Amino acid sequence: MYPALPLGPITLPTGAFLAFVAVYLGLEVAGRYGRRLGLRLDDVWNTGLIAVATGLIVARLWNVIQFSYVYSAEPGLLLSVRPSGFSLLPGIIGALAGAYVYLWRRRLSPSAMAAAFAAGGLLFLAVLGISDFLTGAVIGLPSDRPWARPFFGVAVHPVGLYRAAGFVLALAVLWVAGDRSHPNRVTALALLLGGLVHLVADGFTAEAQLWGDFRVSQLLALGAIAVGGYWLARSVAPAGEATPAAPLAPPAESRSQS
């Protein structure tokens, strides 16, 4: 495994470096897909950067408040940027709130922006899959397949690479088959495809969290598939009827007045 990446005279932590790469590439794809939906590139990038910044701040503050007794005893930990110093769920909620406020102020279409970030999110998750493989964050079951990779002397399934390949394939499908005239269908399709990737790939993970006899990640994947499939079916108009697309943005003069 590769917990650190040597780059010339410096060495970077693999997880943190690839997380930065994942955010950049995810925003790049979201911007490109957003243009197909009538969104401005700047608006997509601004929404993403605001969401990331807000999420990190909220996740950090929540962790500091939650473990204030630890930080009061060791104030130097306030400057730590380790993943354990951030609270995931509050960070996600903060990111969504920050993005929504920006969309509201700019009078942008939430459905179109969600579709753009659904596409970018697939590539984001693909890069994180590579990170999980390199750092050993996700370990596969023992395997004698030719593509199995050694992990402390044992050949195992490269689950992180399975996920990465699956998400790249899902993005390709979304890029070709996504209905850009109906952003909700794009988001629903991305949710369905992402659930399928986890459902298949996570079947090869070792030391998975279980709920009874079932892997929790696969149960969540089944939920995502069910929600995405139902949403996709509901968004398809009956034959002969057209489902009007939501307005993507106000006229230029409205934006300038705001």
C-alpha positions, 0 to 999 in steps of 0.5 A: 500500500502507499500511505504517502506519495513522494513528489520530488523533495516533498512527501504528501499523504495519499488520502489528502492529496487524492481527496484534493484531486477528486474535488478538482476533477469532480468540479471540472466534470460538473462544470462541463456537464452543467453547460449541457444543462444551460448553467454557467461554468462560473456558477457551477464552480462557485457552488461547488467551492462554497459547498466544500468550504462551508462543509469543511468549516462546519465539520471542523467546528462540530468536531471541536465542539463535540470533543472540546475537552480534548482540545482544551487539554491539547490546544495544538490539535486545533491546527490538525487537519487529520480526517478524524478532526472532521465530523462527516454528517454535519459537514455534509449538511453544512455543504448542502446548506451553503450550496442552497443559499448560493443557488437561492441568491443567484436564482439558479435551478437546484435541479439543474445544479444537482444533475451537474454535480451528480455527474461530477460526483461519479468521477469524485467517487472514482478517484476516492476509490483509487485512494482507498486502494492505494491507502488500504482503506478498503480491503478485499476478500482473499482471491486467486484471480490474476488481477488480485493484489497483494496486501501484507502477503495475501492476494485480495480483490482490489475493491477500490479499483472495482469501485473506480472502474464502476464509477467511470463506467457509470459516468460514461453511461450518464454522459451518453444516456442522460436526458439533459432536457430533464435534469431530475432524470439525470440525478435519478440515473446517477443515483441508480448507477452509483448504487449498482456500483456499490452493490457489486463492488462491495460484495468483495470487501472484507471486514465489512460492517454488517447488519445481521447477515447483510453488508450495511453498504450493500443495503444502502446501495439497494436503497439508492437503487430503489430510490433512483429507479422509482424517481426515474420512473416517476419523472418519465412522462406518459407517451405523447406528453412532454414534461416541461423542464424547470427554468434554469436561470433568470434573465440576465437583467434579473441577475444583474439587478440581484 
